[in-house]
């Protein structure tokens, strides 16, 4: 099948982009280099495989992630629908069975009559219409091609994933079920909580801060572009837990181990700190340590994490690990439509563009796919209002100061400010959402989005 559009990368952004373009009548060729060539973090050949957390963030409409999900529903996102269909209990968040999710996305893509899936590595930038969604683990060869295209050095940071344990090895005489402030789908709570007193917490932080870490792999230290890591640059939104521990004694207690809203039913008191575990599969047999991304050696993970109350005999089915993530200088390179500045028919989407978080990756893939269809069908590409969450994300990554540019996730801080009146945060967020959805609706009406969708 001759293709109208090439999409490079079968992750969250690439699969959403391919689907959106194909839904609008384009013949799409989607390239994914796995399984012939692996990334160092993925373990399967499935499309849209997620390797870090299995949570897609809050579903609450007055939260930034919930706001973005509402917008993606308006645009009929494939991956959001797949996430809903493979959801598992996670309180006020949308978490998925990662295997079921990836299998569903893969099946949808393969079965689409307008999509051809090619399993091989792409090492050059296509000459014709294309969407680059190669992800944070872009291969060295394609990274070289990107550098040659942009004339700018690649930037990178280090990301980490959390360990997973078997549910039946958690000691529930010490641990307990519960969600913060009782918000959850299950009556007893969607999370398993491992409480610590002050003495246990202090000992844990001490051990964590001095633990042995894994040395970086060659491909993470240097990506064949003459670019070396030097001092490690971690992404602030996904810090290894041991790095947080080294910052200050109380950093974890105010971060991933914060105990607020999690009173211990065994003692009827609030603990000094809590390690939360979230269900990782539909069967409920696996749980991941929330916020416990790590680069500790495997023996150290087993030794130290088994000092967590309730995890003394925990069986680790996956240890945490750290890997190199790559992204480009988007403020220099692309427009809010996600088109490259020097090429109208070339788009960038996903984490390599400077967005962070599963929903941000999906959202930029969606916009790139729809805008690619726009330009190939003679329609002006969409520049979404900055008051919408997706519009704000696209504006941020294309206008941010390069000095400290790091991937950005959906948050209310990137939206144009509202009048500062005396309101609670929830009330302000609700105003942001109401304004954003109103502006987005008006914009889509002005470009006759519904009619265009029906025609194409």
C-alpha positions in Angstrom: 0.0 0.0 0.0 1.5 3.3 -1.0 1.4 5.6 2.0 0.5 9.3 2.3 2.2 9.7 5.6 5.0 8.0 7.5 5.0 7.8 11.3 8.2 6.9 13.1 7.7 5.2 16.5 5.1 2.8 17.8 4.8 4.3 21.3 1.9 6.3 22.8 2.4 9.3 20.5 3.1 7.4 17.3 0.2 5.0 17.6 -2.3 7.8 18.4 -0.9 9.9 15.5 -1.1 7.0 13.0 -4.7 6.2 14.1 -5.9 9.9 13.9 -4.4 10.3 10.4 -5.8 7.0 9.2 -9.2 7.8 10.5 -9.2 10.9 8.3 -8.5 8.9 5.2 -4.7 8.9 4.9 -2.7 5.8 4.1 -0.2 5.6 6.9 3.0 3.5 7.3 3.9 3.2 11.0 7.5 2.2 11.7 8.6 0.5 14.9 12.1 -0.9 15.4 11.2 -3.5 18.0 11.6 -6.4 18.4 14.5 -6.6 15.9 16.2 -3.7 17.9 15.4 -3.1 21.5 15.6 0.2 23.5 17.2 -1.0 26.7 13.9 -0.4 28.7 11.1 -2.1 26.7 10.7 -5.8 27.1 8.1 -6.8 24.5 7.3 -6.1 20.9 3.9 -4.6 21.6 3.0 -1.2 20.5 2.3 1.5 23.1 4.2 -0.6 25.8 4.5 1.5 28.9 7.6 0.8 31.1 7.4 3.3 33.9 4.3 3.8 36.0 1.0 2.3 34.9 -1.0 5.3 35.9 -2.4 7.8 33.3 -3.0 10.4 36.0 -6.1 11.9 37.6 -9.6 11.5 36.3 -10.9 14.4 38.4 -12.2 17.2 36.0 -10.7 19.9 38.1 -7.2 18.4 37.9 -4.8 19.2 35.1 -4.7 15.5 33.9 -8.4 15.3 34.1 -8.8 18.5 32.1 -6.5 17.1 29.4 -8.5 13.8 29.3 -11.7 15.8 28.8 -10.1 17.5 25.7 -8.9 14.1 24.4 -12.5 12.8 24.7 -13.6 15.7 22.5 -11.0 14.8 19.9 -11.9 11.0 20.1 -8.6 9.7 21.3 -8.0 6.0 20.6 -5.5 5.4 23.4 -7.6 7.1 26.0 -10.5 4.8 25.1 -8.1 1.8 25.2 -7.0 2.9 28.7 -10.5 3.1 29.9 -11.3 -0.4 28.6 -8.2 -1.9 30.4 -8.5 0.2 33.6 -7.8 -1.2 37.0 -8.8 0.4 40.4 -6.6 3.4 41.3 -8.6 5.8 43.4 -9.1 9.1 41.5 -6.6 8.1 38.8 -6.8 6.2 35.6 -4.4 3.2 35.9 -4.2 0.3 33.4 -3.2 -3.3 33.1 -0.1 -2.5 31.0 -0.2 -5.8 29.1 -3.9 -5.6 28.2 -3.5 -2.0 27.2 -0.6 -2.6 24.9 -2.3 -5.6 23.4 -5.5 -3.7 22.6 -3.6 -0.8 21.0 -1.5 -3.2 18.9 -4.6 -5.0 17.7 -6.4 -1.8 16.8 -3.5 -0.5 14.8 -2.9 -3.8 13.0 -6.5 -4.1 12.1 -7.0 -0.6 10.7 -7.3 -0.8 6.9 -5.4 2.4 6.3 -2.4 1.5 8.5 0.6 -0.6 7.5 2.9 -1.6 10.4 6.6 -2.0 9.4 8.9 -3.6 12.0 12.3 -2.0 11.2 14.5 0.8 12.3 14.4 4.1 10.4 17.8 5.8 10.3 17.1 8.8 8.1 14.5 11.6 8.1 11.9 10.9 5.4 11.7 13.3 2.5 7.9 13.2 2.4 5.2 13.9 4.9 6.1 12.4 8.3 5.6 12.5 12.0 8.6 11.8 14.2 7.4 10.2 17.5 10.5 8.0 18.1 10.3 8.5 21.8 12.7 9.2 24.6 14.8 6.1 23.7 15.4 7.1 20.1 18.2 5.0 18.6 21.6 6.5 18.1 21.4 6.3 14.3 18.1 8.2 14.2 19.4 10.7 16.8 22.2 11.4 14.4 19.7 12.0 11.6 17.8 14.4 13.9 20.9 16.3 14.7 21.8 16.7 11.1 18.3 18.0 10.4 18.2 20.5 13.2 21.8 21.5 13.4 21.4 21.6 17.2 22.9 19.2 19.8 20.5 16.7 21.3 19.6 17.2 24.9 18.9 14.4 27.3 18.1 13.5 30.8 17.9 10.3 32.8 14.5 8.7 33.7 13.8 5.8 36.0 11.1 3.1 36.5 9.7 1.6 39.8 9.9 -2.0 41.0 6.9 -4.4 41.0 6.2 -7.0 43.7 3.8 -9.9 44.0 0.7 -9.0 45.9 0.6 -12.3 47.8 4.0 -11.6 49.4 2.9 -8.3 51.0 2.3 -8.7 54.8 -1.2 -7.3 55.3 -0.9 -7.6 59.0 1.3 -4.6 58.8 0.3 -3.0 55.5 -3.3 -1.8 54.9 -5.6 -0.8 52.1 -6.7 2.8 51.7 -6.8 5.8 49.4 -5.9 9.3 50.4 -8.9 10.8 52.2 -11.0 7.8 51.2 -11.2 8.6 47.5 -11.3 5.4 45.5 -13.4 2.8 43.7 -12.9 0.0 46.1 -14.6 0.3 49.5 -11.5 -0.6 51.5 -9.2 1.6 49.3 -7.4 1.2 46.0 -3.8 1.3 47.3 -1.8 -0.9 49.7 0.0 1.3 52.2 3.2 0.4 54.1 3.4 2.8 57.2 6.6 3.9 58.9 7.2 5.6 62.2 9.8 8.3 62.7 12.6 5.8 63.6 11.8 3.5 60.7 11.7 6.4 58.3 15.0 7.8 59.4 16.7 4.5 59.1 15.2 3.9 55.6 16.4 7.3 54.4 19.9 6.7 55.7 20.2 3.3 53.9 18.7 4.7 50.7 21.1 7.7 50.6 24.2 5.5 50.8 23.1 2.6 48.7 25.0 1.3 45.6 23.7 2.4 42.3 23.9 0.8 38.8 26.6 2.2 36.5 25.2 3.7 33.3 25.4 1.7 30.2 27.5 2.8 27.3 24.5 3.8 25.2 23.3 6.0 28.1 26.7 7.7 28.7 27.2 8.5 25.0 24.8 8.2 22.1 27.3 8.2 19.3 27.0 11.9 18.7 30.0 12.9 20.7 27.7 14.0 23.5 28.7 12.8 27.0 26.7 12.8 30.1 29.1 14.4 32.5 27.2 15.0 35.6 23.9 13.2 35.5 20.9 15.3 34.5 17.8 13.8 36.0 14.3 14.9 35.0 12.7 16.6 38.0 9.3 15.0 37.4 10.7 11.4 37.7 13.6 11.5 40.1 15.1 8.2 41.4 13.9 7.8 45.0 17.5 7.7 46.3 18.2 11.1 44.7 15.2 12.5 46.5 16.5 11.0 49.8 19.9 12.6 49.4 18.4 16.1 49.0 17.1 16.2 52.6 16.0 13.9 55.4 12.4 15.0 55.0 12.2 15.2 51.2 10.6 11.8 50.8 8.0 12.5 53.5 6.9 15.5 51.6 7.1 13.7 48.3 6.3 10.1 47.3 6.1 8.9 50.9 3.8 11.7 52.2 1.4 10.3 54.8 -1.4 12.9 54.5 -4.9 11.4 54.2 -3.7 7.8 55.0 -4.5 7.1 58.7 -3.3 3.6 59.8 -6.3 1.5 60.8 -4.0 -0.8 62.9 -2.9 2.1 65.1 -5.7 4.7 64.4 -2.9 7.3 63.9 -1.2 8.9 60.9 2.2 7.4 60.3 5.3 9.5 59.8 5.7 8.3 56.2 4.0 5.8 53.9 5.1 3.7 50.9 2.1 3.3 48.6 1.7 0.3 46.2 -0.7 0.5 43.2 -2.3 -2.4 41.4 -0.4 -3.1 38.2 -2.6 -5.7 36.4 -6.2 -6.6 36.1 -5.8 -9.8 38.2 -4.5 -7.8 41.1 -1.6 -10.1 41.5 1.1 -7.4 40.9 1.7 -4.1 42.6 4.2 -1.3 41.9 5.8 1.0 44.4 4.4 4.4 43.7 7.0 7.1 43.1 9.8 4.6 43.7 11.7 5.0 40.5 15.2 3.9 41.2 18.7 3.2 39.9 19.9 1.1 42.8 21.6 -2.2 42.1 19.2 -5.1 42.2 20.7 -6.6 45.4 20.4 -3.2 47.1 16.8 -2.8 46.0 16.0 -6.2 47.5 17.9 -5.5 50.7 16.6 -1.9 51.3 13.1 -2.2 50.0 12.5 -5.3 52.2 13.1 -3.0 55.2 9.8 -1.3 54.3 7.2 -2.5 56.9 5.0 -5.1 55.2 7.5 -5.9 52.4 9.9 -8.0 54.6 9.3 -11.1 52.4 8.2 -9.3 49.2 9.0 -11.1 45.9 10.2 -8.6 43.3 8.9 -9.6 39.8 10.6 -6.5 38.3 13.3 -4.3 39.8 13.6 -0.6 39.1 16.0 0.7 36.6 17.2 4.0 35.0 17.6 4.7 31.3 18.6 7.6 29.1 15.8 9.7 27.6 16.3 12.0 24.7 14.4 15.1 23.6 15.1 18.0 21.3 15.3 21.8 21.6 11.6 22.3 20.5 11.5 26.0 21.2 14.1 26.4 18.3 12.6 23.8 16.0 8.8 23.5 16.0 5.6 25.5 15.9 2.5 25.1 18.2 1.0 23.1 15.3 3.9 20.6 16.0 5.2 21.3 12.5 9.0 21.8 12.1 9.7 25.5 11.4 11.6 24.7 8.1 9.2 21.9 6.8 5.5 22.1 6.7 5.1 18.4 6.2 7.3 17.2 9.0 5.9 16.9 12.6 7.3 16.1 16.0 5.2 14.4 18.8 5.6 12.7 22.1 8.3 12.9 24.7 11.0 13.6 22.2 9.2 17.0 21.6 9.5 18.0 25.2 6.2 16.9 26.7 6.1 14.6 29.7 3.5 12.1 30.9 1.5 9.5 29.2 -1.5 11.8 28.4 0.8 14.5 27.1 2.4 12.1 24.7 -0.9 10.8 23.5 -2.3 14.3 23.2 0.6 15.6 21.0 0.4 12.4 18.9 -3.3 13.1 18.4 -2.7 16.7 17.3 0.2 15.8 15.0 -1.9 13.1 13.3 -4.9 15.4 12.8 -2.7 18.3 11.6 -0.8 16.1 9.2 -4.2 15.1 7.7 -5.1 18.8 7.6 -2.1 19.9 5.4 -2.4 16.8 3.1 -6.1 17.6 2.6 -5.7 21.3 2.0 -6.9 22.4 5.4 -5.1 24.9 7.7 -3.5 23.0 10.6 -4.9 23.6 14.1 -3.3 26.0 16.6 -5.3 25.3 19.7 -6.1 28.1 22.1 -3.6 28.5 24.9 -6.3 28.4 27.5 -6.9 24.7 26.6 -4.5 22.2 28.2 -3.2 20.8 25.0 -2.9 24.2 23.5 -0.9 25.4 26.6 1.4 22.3 26.3 2.1 23.0 22.7 2.7 26.7 23.4 5.1 25.9 26.3 7.3 23.5 24.4 7.6 25.9 21.4 8.2 29.1 23.5 10.0 28.0 26.6 13.4 29.4 27.7 16.0 27.0 26.4 18.3 27.6 29.4 16.5 25.2 31.7 14.2 23.5 29.2 12.9 20.1 30.4 9.9 18.0 29.5 6.6 19.5 30.8 3.5 17.7 31.8 0.0 19.0 31.9 -0.4 21.5 34.8 -2.4 24.7 35.5 0.8 26.7 35.8 1.3 26.8 32.0 -2.1 28.3 31.3 -2.7 32.1 31.0 -3.4 33.4 34.4 -6.9 34.2 35.6 -7.7 37.2 37.8 -6.2 36.6 41.2 -9.2 36.7 43.5 -9.6 34.9 46.9 -10.6 31.5 45.8 -9.6 28.0 46.8 -7.3 26.1 44.4 -10.2 23.8 43.4 -12.3 26.9 42.6 -9.5 28.4 40.5 -8.9 25.1 38.7 -12.6 24.9 37.9 -12.5 28.4 36.4 -9.5 27.4 34.3 -11.3 24.3 33.0 -14.5 26.1 32.3 -12.7 28.9 30.4 -10.5 26.4 28.5 -13.3 24.2 27.3 -15.4 27.2 26.3 -12.5 28.6 24.2 -11.7 25.2 22.7 -15.4 24.7 21.7 -15.5 28.2 20.1 -12.3 27.5 18.2 -13.5 24.2 16.9 -16.8 25.8 15.9 -14.9 28.5 14.0 -12.9 26.0 11.9 -16.0 23.8 11.4 -14.2 20.9 13.1 -17.3 18.6 13.3 -18.1 19.1 9.6 -14.5 18.5 8.6 -14.4 15.3 10.8 -17.6 14.0 9.1 -16.3 14.7 5.6 -12.9 13.2 6.1 
